[in-house]
């Protein structure tokens, strides 16, 4: 019985790793505060914080990024409009990142 439970736990963990890849950086916006963690150049962090302040996001938001070779994969958690998502993607492309 314990082996079955352990096997199921390992399987669920592997599925979670595949479906929810670990981010190389995370930008969190909550109550007007912007927090950046991970592998993101400092100059980009400052400019991104300025952009996010201009967008005036009303709800908490997480922007997660993962480097896949020379490309950057972005995904979002939280309520954010498609237009704001595109503005954030455009910011990263204008900053020299390949999406």
SEMAR-340811 format. One record per residue: residue number from 1; residue in three letters; chain; y, x, z of N, C-alpha, C in turn. Coordinates in steps of 0.02 Angstrom, whole numbers. Atoms other than C-alpha are relative to their C-alpha. Layout:
N
<pado:NUM drense:ALA loba:A n_c2:Y n_c1:X n_c3:Z ca_c2:Y ca_c1:X ca_c3:Z c_c2:Y c_c1:X c_c3:Z>
...
//
This chain:
99
<pado:1 drense:UNK loba:A n_c2:-60 n_c1:41 n_c3:0 ca_c2:0 ca_c1:0 ca_c3:0 c_c2:63 c_c1:43 c_c3:0>
<pado:2 drense:UNK loba:A n_c2:-58 n_c1:-44 n_c3:-3 ca_c2:122 ca_c1:139 ca_c3:45 c_c2:10 c_c1:37 c_c3:-65>
<pado:3 drense:UNK loba:A n_c2:-5 n_c1:-35 n_c3:64 ca_c2:82 ca_c1:230 ca_c3:-116 c_c2:30 c_c1:-45 c_c3:-54>
<pado:4 drense:UNK loba:A n_c2:-28 n_c1:48 n_c3:47 ca_c2:122 ca_c1:74 ca_c3:-216 c_c2:75 c_c1:-7 c_c3:11>
<pado:5 drense:UNK loba:A n_c2:-71 n_c1:6 n_c3:-17 ca_c2:288 ca_c1:56 ca_c3:-125 c_c2:38 c_c1:62 c_c3:-21>
<pado:6 drense:UNK loba:A n_c2:-32 n_c1:-63 n_c3:19 ca_c2:330 ca_c1:239 ca_c3:-151 c_c2:5 c_c1:6 c_c3:-76>
<pado:7 drense:UNK loba:A n_c2:-1 n_c1:-2 n_c3:73 ca_c2:284 ca_c1:228 ca_c3:-335 c_c2:53 c_c1:-46 c_c3:-28>
<pado:8 drense:UNK loba:A n_c2:-51 n_c1:47 n_c3:23 ca_c2:394 ca_c1:75 ca_c3:-358 c_c2:70 c_c1:27 c_c3:14>
<pado:9 drense:UNK loba:A n_c2:-65 n_c1:-29 n_c3:-17 ca_c2:539 ca_c1:163 ca_c3:-270 c_c2:19 c_c1:56 c_c3:-48>
<pado:10 drense:UNK loba:A n_c2:-12 n_c1:-54 n_c3:48 ca_c2:522 ca_c1:315 ca_c3:-383 c_c2:17 c_c1:-29 c_c3:-69>
<pado:11 drense:UNK loba:A n_c2:-13 n_c1:31 n_c3:64 ca_c2:516 ca_c1:204 ca_c3:-537 c_c2:69 c_c1:-31 c_c3:-3>
<pado:12 drense:UNK loba:A n_c2:-67 n_c1:31 n_c3:-3 ca_c2:671 ca_c1:107 ca_c3:-485 c_c2:54 c_c1:54 c_c3:-1>
<pado:13 drense:UNK loba:A n_c2:-48 n_c1:-55 n_c3:-1 ca_c2:762 ca_c1:271 ca_c3:-451 c_c2:8 c_c1:31 c_c3:-70>
<pado:14 drense:UNK loba:A n_c2:-4 n_c1:-28 n_c3:67 ca_c2:719 ca_c1:339 ca_c3:-623 c_c2:36 c_c1:-47 c_c3:-48>
<pado:15 drense:UNK loba:A n_c2:-34 n_c1:49 n_c3:43 ca_c2:775 ca_c1:179 ca_c3:-709 c_c2:75 c_c1:0 c_c3:16>
<pado:16 drense:UNK loba:A n_c2:-71 n_c1:-1 n_c3:-19 ca_c2:939 ca_c1:184 ca_c3:-611 c_c2:35 c_c1:62 c_c3:-28>
<pado:17 drense:UNK loba:A n_c2:-29 n_c1:-61 n_c3:27 ca_c2:970 ca_c1:364 ca_c3:-666 c_c2:12 c_c1:-5 c_c3:-75>
<pado:18 drense:UNK loba:A n_c2:-7 n_c1:7 n_c3:72 ca_c2:943 ca_c1:318 ca_c3:-848 c_c2:54 c_c1:-52 c_c3:-17>
<pado:19 drense:UNK loba:A n_c2:-47 n_c1:54 n_c3:15 ca_c2:1045 ca_c1:157 ca_c3:-845 c_c2:70 c_c1:14 c_c3:26>
<pado:20 drense:UNK loba:A n_c2:-64 n_c1:-14 n_c3:-31 ca_c2:1185 ca_c1:221 ca_c3:-733 c_c2:9 c_c1:76 c_c3:6>
<pado:21 drense:UNK loba:A n_c2:-7 n_c1:-73 n_c3:-3 ca_c2:1220 ca_c1:402 ca_c3:-779 c_c2:54 c_c1:21 c_c3:49>
<pado:22 drense:UNK loba:A n_c2:-48 n_c1:-25 n_c3:-48 ca_c2:1313 ca_c1:505 ca_c3:-651 c_c2:62 c_c1:26 c_c3:-36>
<pado:23 drense:UNK loba:A n_c2:-63 n_c1:-20 n_c3:32 ca_c2:1495 ca_c1:532 ca_c3:-695 c_c2:19 c_c1:71 c_c3:19>
<pado:24 drense:UNK loba:A n_c2:-27 n_c1:-66 n_c3:-14 ca_c2:1573 ca_c1:704 ca_c3:-709 c_c2:68 c_c1:-4 c_c3:34>
<pado:25 drense:UNK loba:A n_c2:-62 n_c1:13 n_c3:-37 ca_c2:1738 ca_c1:632 ca_c3:-650 c_c2:9 c_c1:-74 c_c3:11>
<pado:26 drense:UNK loba:A n_c2:-14 n_c1:70 n_c3:-17 ca_c2:1801 ca_c1:472 ca_c3:-572 c_c2:74 c_c1:-5 c_c3:17>
<pado:27 drense:UNK loba:A n_c2:-69 n_c1:16 n_c3:-16 ca_c2:1976 ca_c1:401 ca_c3:-567 c_c2:-1 c_c1:-70 c_c3:30>
<pado:28 drense:UNK loba:A n_c2:1 n_c1:65 n_c3:-35 ca_c2:2000 ca_c1:260 ca_c3:-442 c_c2:71 c_c1:-23 c_c3:11>
<pado:29 drense:UNK loba:A n_c2:-66 n_c1:31 n_c3:-9 ca_c2:2150 ca_c1:144 ca_c3:-441 c_c2:-9 c_c1:-59 c_c3:47>
<pado:30 drense:UNK loba:A n_c2:5 n_c1:54 n_c3:-49 ca_c2:2172 ca_c1:33 ca_c3:-288 c_c2:66 c_c1:-4 c_c3:38>
<pado:31 drense:UNK loba:A n_c2:-62 n_c1:12 n_c3:-37 ca_c2:2328 ca_c1:-43 ca_c3:-211 c_c2:56 c_c1:48 c_c3:-20>
<pado:32 drense:UNK loba:A n_c2:-52 n_c1:-45 n_c3:24 ca_c2:2441 ca_c1:64 ca_c3:-319 c_c2:-13 c_c1:73 c_c3:11>
<pado:33 drense:UNK loba:A n_c2:18 n_c1:-70 n_c3:-12 ca_c2:2356 ca_c1:225 ca_c3:-263 c_c2:-51 c_c1:22 c_c3:-52>
<pado:34 drense:UNK loba:A n_c2:44 n_c1:-27 n_c3:52 ca_c2:2270 ca_c1:335 ca_c3:-391 c_c2:-33 c_c1:63 c_c3:28>
<pado:35 drense:UNK loba:A n_c2:39 n_c1:-57 n_c3:-26 ca_c2:2132 ca_c1:456 ca_c3:-339 c_c2:-46 c_c1:27 c_c3:-55>
<pado:36 drense:UNK loba:A n_c2:41 n_c1:-32 n_c3:51 ca_c2:2050 ca_c1:579 ca_c3:-459 c_c2:-47 c_c1:50 c_c3:33>
<pado:37 drense:UNK loba:A n_c2:50 n_c1:-47 n_c3:-26 ca_c2:1890 ca_c1:673 ca_c3:-420 c_c2:-44 c_c1:24 c_c3:-58>
<pado:38 drense:UNK loba:A n_c2:47 n_c1:-26 n_c3:49 ca_c2:1780 ca_c1:785 ca_c3:-523 c_c2:31 c_c1:46 c_c3:-51>
<pado:39 drense:UNK loba:A n_c2:-18 n_c1:-48 n_c3:51 ca_c2:1793 ca_c1:890 ca_c3:-680 c_c2:50 c_c1:-30 c_c3:-49>
<pado:40 drense:UNK loba:A n_c2:-54 n_c1:24 n_c3:42 ca_c2:1960 ca_c1:841 ca_c3:-755 c_c2:59 c_c1:46 c_c3:11>
<pado:41 drense:UNK loba:A n_c2:-56 n_c1:-47 n_c3:-9 ca_c2:2103 ca_c1:964 ca_c3:-788 c_c2:58 c_c1:-31 c_c3:39>
<pado:42 drense:UNK loba:A n_c2:-55 n_c1:24 n_c3:-43 ca_c2:2248 ca_c1:950 ca_c3:-664 c_c2:57 c_c1:-30 c_c3:-41>
<pado:43 drense:UNK loba:A n_c2:-55 n_c1:26 n_c3:41 ca_c2:2377 ca_c1:925 ca_c3:-802 c_c2:-17 c_c1:-70 c_c3:-27>
<pado:44 drense:UNK loba:A n_c2:21 n_c1:66 n_c3:25 ca_c2:2276 ca_c1:779 ca_c3:-871 c_c2:2 c_c1:-50 c_c3:57>
<pado:45 drense:UNK loba:A n_c2:-2 n_c1:45 n_c3:-58 ca_c2:2260 ca_c1:704 ca_c3:-696 c_c2:70 c_c1:-27 c_c3:11>
<pado:46 drense:UNK loba:A n_c2:-69 n_c1:20 n_c3:-12 ca_c2:2449 ca_c1:701 ca_c3:-675 c_c2:24 c_c1:-48 c_c3:-53>
<pado:47 drense:UNK loba:A n_c2:-21 n_c1:43 n_c3:54 ca_c2:2481 ca_c1:625 ca_c3:-846 c_c2:-37 c_c1:-67 c_c3:1>
<pado:48 drense:UNK loba:A n_c2:39 n_c1:62 n_c3:-5 ca_c2:2342 ca_c1:497 ca_c3:-823 c_c2:26 c_c1:-43 c_c3:57>
<pado:49 drense:UNK loba:A n_c2:-28 n_c1:38 n_c3:-56 ca_c2:2413 ca_c1:446 ca_c3:-654 c_c2:65 c_c1:-33 c_c3:-21>
<pado:50 drense:UNK loba:A n_c2:-63 n_c1:29 n_c3:24 ca_c2:2581 ca_c1:419 ca_c3:-739 c_c2:-14 c_c1:-60 c_c3:-45>
<pado:51 drense:UNK loba:A n_c2:18 n_c1:55 n_c3:45 ca_c2:2501 ca_c1:311 ca_c3:-875 c_c2:-25 c_c1:-61 c_c3:40>
<pado:52 drense:UNK loba:A n_c2:28 n_c1:55 n_c3:-38 ca_c2:2403 ca_c1:207 ca_c3:-749 c_c2:54 c_c1:-35 c_c3:41>
<pado:53 drense:UNK loba:A n_c2:-55 n_c1:31 n_c3:-34 ca_c2:2562 ca_c1:178 ca_c3:-650 c_c2:41 c_c1:-44 c_c3:-46>
<pado:54 drense:UNK loba:A n_c2:-37 n_c1:40 n_c3:49 ca_c2:2649 ca_c1:116 ca_c3:-807 c_c2:-38 c_c1:-63 c_c3:-20>
<pado:55 drense:UNK loba:A n_c2:40 n_c1:59 n_c3:20 ca_c2:2505 ca_c1:-3 ca_c3:-848 c_c2:3 c_c1:-55 c_c3:53>
<pado:56 drense:UNK loba:A n_c2:-5 n_c1:47 n_c3:-56 ca_c2:2529 ca_c1:-88 ca_c3:-678 c_c2:-62 c_c1:-45 c_c3:4>
<pado:57 drense:UNK loba:A n_c2:63 n_c1:36 n_c3:-6 ca_c2:2348 ca_c1:-137 ca_c3:-657 c_c2:0 c_c1:-41 c_c3:64>
<pado:58 drense:UNK loba:A n_c2:-3 n_c1:44 n_c3:-58 ca_c2:2331 ca_c1:-284 ca_c3:-540 c_c2:-61 c_c1:1 c_c3:44>
<pado:59 drense:UNK loba:A n_c2:64 n_c1:1 n_c3:-37 ca_c2:2150 ca_c1:-262 ca_c3:-486 c_c2:-26 c_c1:72 c_c3:7>
<pado:60 drense:UNK loba:A n_c2:31 n_c1:-66 n_c3:-7 ca_c2:2051 ca_c1:-112 ca_c3:-422 c_c2:-38 c_c1:19 c_c3:-64>
<pado:61 drense:UNK loba:A n_c2:32 n_c1:-24 n_c3:61 ca_c2:1983 ca_c1:-5 ca_c3:-563 c_c2:-29 c_c1:69 c_c3:12>
<pado:62 drense:UNK loba:A n_c2:29 n_c1:-67 n_c3:2 ca_c2:1867 ca_c1:144 ca_c3:-583 c_c2:-9 c_c1:19 c_c3:-72>
<pado:63 drense:UNK loba:A n_c2:11 n_c1:-29 n_c3:66 ca_c2:1870 ca_c1:252 ca_c3:-738 c_c2:-48 c_c1:58 c_c3:11>
<pado:64 drense:UNK loba:A n_c2:50 n_c1:-52 n_c3:-8 ca_c2:1716 ca_c1:360 ca_c3:-753 c_c2:-9 c_c1:35 c_c3:-67>
<pado:65 drense:UNK loba:A n_c2:9 n_c1:-40 n_c3:60 ca_c2:1687 ca_c1:500 ca_c3:-877 c_c2:-58 c_c1:48 c_c3:6>
<pado:66 drense:UNK loba:A n_c2:58 n_c1:-47 n_c3:2 ca_c2:1537 ca_c1:603 ca_c3:-928 c_c2:6 c_c1:40 c_c3:-64>
<pado:67 drense:UNK loba:A n_c2:0 n_c1:-44 n_c3:58 ca_c2:1538 ca_c1:752 ca_c3:-1043 c_c2:-70 c_c1:-1 c_c3:-31>
<pado:68 drense:UNK loba:A n_c2:63 n_c1:-2 n_c3:37 ca_c2:1402 ca_c1:739 ca_c3:-1176 c_c2:10 c_c1:49 c_c3:-57>
<pado:69 drense:UNK loba:A n_c2:-15 n_c1:-53 n_c3:47 ca_c2:1411 ca_c1:904 ca_c3:-1267 c_c2:75 c_c1:10 c_c3:-2>
<pado:70 drense:UNK loba:A n_c2:-73 n_c1:-7 n_c3:7 ca_c2:1589 ca_c1:914 ca_c3:-1334 c_c2:35 c_c1:-67 c_c3:3>
<pado:71 drense:UNK loba:A n_c2:-30 n_c1:67 n_c3:-1 ca_c2:1617 ca_c1:727 ca_c3:-1322 c_c2:4 c_c1:-27 c_c3:71>
<pado:72 drense:UNK loba:A n_c2:-10 n_c1:31 n_c3:-65 ca_c2:1679 ca_c1:626 ca_c3:-1176 c_c2:-18 c_c1:-74 c_c3:-6>
<pado:73 drense:UNK loba:A n_c2:18 n_c1:71 n_c3:-3 ca_c2:1600 ca_c1:458 ca_c3:-1135 c_c2:37 c_c1:-30 c_c3:58>
<pado:74 drense:UNK loba:A n_c2:-37 n_c1:35 n_c3:-53 ca_c2:1711 ca_c1:340 ca_c3:-1037 c_c2:-31 c_c1:-68 c_c3:12>
<pado:75 drense:UNK loba:A n_c2:17 n_c1:69 n_c3:-16 ca_c2:1663 ca_c1:181 ca_c3:-946 c_c2:42 c_c1:-21 c_c3:59>
<pado:76 drense:UNK loba:A n_c2:-46 n_c1:29 n_c3:-47 ca_c2:1757 ca_c1:65 ca_c3:-833 c_c2:-37 c_c1:-48 c_c3:47>
<pado:77 drense:UNK loba:A n_c2:25 n_c1:50 n_c3:-49 ca_c2:1717 ca_c1:-35 ca_c3:-676 c_c2:60 c_c1:-33 c_c3:31>
<pado:78 drense:UNK loba:A n_c2:-56 n_c1:39 n_c3:-25 ca_c2:1833 ca_c1:-172 ca_c3:-623 c_c2:30 c_c1:-42 c_c3:-55>
<pado:79 drense:UNK loba:A n_c2:-32 n_c1:45 n_c3:48 ca_c2:1942 ca_c1:-300 ca_c3:-707 c_c2:58 c_c1:36 c_c3:-33>
<pado:80 drense:UNK loba:A n_c2:-52 n_c1:-32 n_c3:39 ca_c2:2045 ca_c1:-220 ca_c3:-844 c_c2:-3 c_c1:-29 c_c3:-70>
<pado:81 drense:UNK loba:A n_c2:-1 n_c1:32 n_c3:66 ca_c2:2101 ca_c1:-294 ca_c3:-1009 c_c2:-24 c_c1:50 c_c3:-54>
<pado:82 drense:UNK loba:A n_c2:22 n_c1:-42 n_c3:55 ca_c2:2035 ca_c1:-230 ca_c3:-1175 c_c2:57 c_c1:44 c_c3:-24>
<pado:83 drense:UNK loba:A n_c2:-57 n_c1:-39 n_c3:21 ca_c2:2210 ca_c1:-173 ca_c3:-1219 c_c2:13 c_c1:59 c_c3:46>
<pado:84 drense:UNK loba:A n_c2:-9 n_c1:-55 n_c3:-47 ca_c2:2225 ca_c1:-69 ca_c3:-1061 c_c2:-56 c_c1:52 c_c3:-7>
<pado:85 drense:UNK loba:A n_c2:56 n_c1:-47 n_c3:12 ca_c2:2052 ca_c1:6 ca_c3:-1092 c_c2:15 c_c1:43 c_c3:-60>
<pado:86 drense:UNK loba:A n_c2:-14 n_c1:-38 n_c3:61 ca_c2:2106 ca_c1:55 ca_c3:-1266 c_c2:58 c_c1:49 c_c3:12>
<pado:87 drense:UNK loba:A n_c2:-55 n_c1:-46 n_c3:-15 ca_c2:2269 ca_c1:130 ca_c3:-1200 c_c2:-25 c_c1:61 c_c3:38>
<pado:88 drense:UNK loba:A n_c2:28 n_c1:-56 n_c3:-37 ca_c2:2168 ca_c1:237 ca_c3:-1080 c_c2:-41 c_c1:45 c_c3:-46>
<pado:89 drense:UNK loba:A n_c2:38 n_c1:-40 n_c3:49 ca_c2:2049 ca_c1:292 ca_c3:-1219 c_c2:47 c_c1:39 c_c3:-45>
<pado:90 drense:UNK loba:A n_c2:-49 n_c1:-34 n_c3:43 ca_c2:2198 ca_c1:332 ca_c3:-1330 c_c2:32 c_c1:59 c_c3:36>
<pado:91 drense:UNK loba:A n_c2:-28 n_c1:-54 n_c3:-39 ca_c2:2271 ca_c1:437 ca_c3:-1190 c_c2:-46 c_c1:61 c_c3:-1>
<pado:92 drense:UNK loba:A n_c2:47 n_c1:-55 n_c3:0 ca_c2:2113 ca_c1:542 ca_c3:-1180 c_c2:-5 c_c1:33 c_c3:-69>
<pado:93 drense:UNK loba:A n_c2:2 n_c1:-29 n_c3:67 ca_c2:2108 ca_c1:564 ca_c3:-1369 c_c2:64 c_c1:40 c_c3:-14>
<pado:94 drense:UNK loba:A n_c2:-63 n_c1:-35 n_c3:11 ca_c2:2293 ca_c1:613 ca_c3:-1374 c_c2:3 c_c1:65 c_c3:42>
<pado:95 drense:UNK loba:A n_c2:2 n_c1:-60 n_c3:-43 ca_c2:2255 ca_c1:740 ca_c3:-1235 c_c2:-48 c_c1:52 c_c3:-28>
<pado:96 drense:UNK loba:A n_c2:42 n_c1:-50 n_c3:32 ca_c2:2134 ca_c1:827 ca_c3:-1352 c_c2:-75 c_c1:-8 c_c3:12>
<pado:97 drense:UNK loba:A n_c2:71 n_c1:11 n_c3:-13 ca_c2:1968 ca_c1:753 ca_c3:-1296 c_c2:-30 c_c1:-40 c_c3:-57>
<pado:98 drense:UNK loba:A n_c2:36 n_c1:37 n_c3:52 ca_c2:1841 ca_c1:692 ca_c3:-1423 c_c2:-42 c_c1:-53 c_c3:34>
<pado:99 drense:UNK loba:A n_c2:38 n_c1:55 n_c3:-30 ca_c2:1772 ca_c1:521 ca_c3:-1378 c_c2:-56 c_c1:-22 c_c3:-46>
//
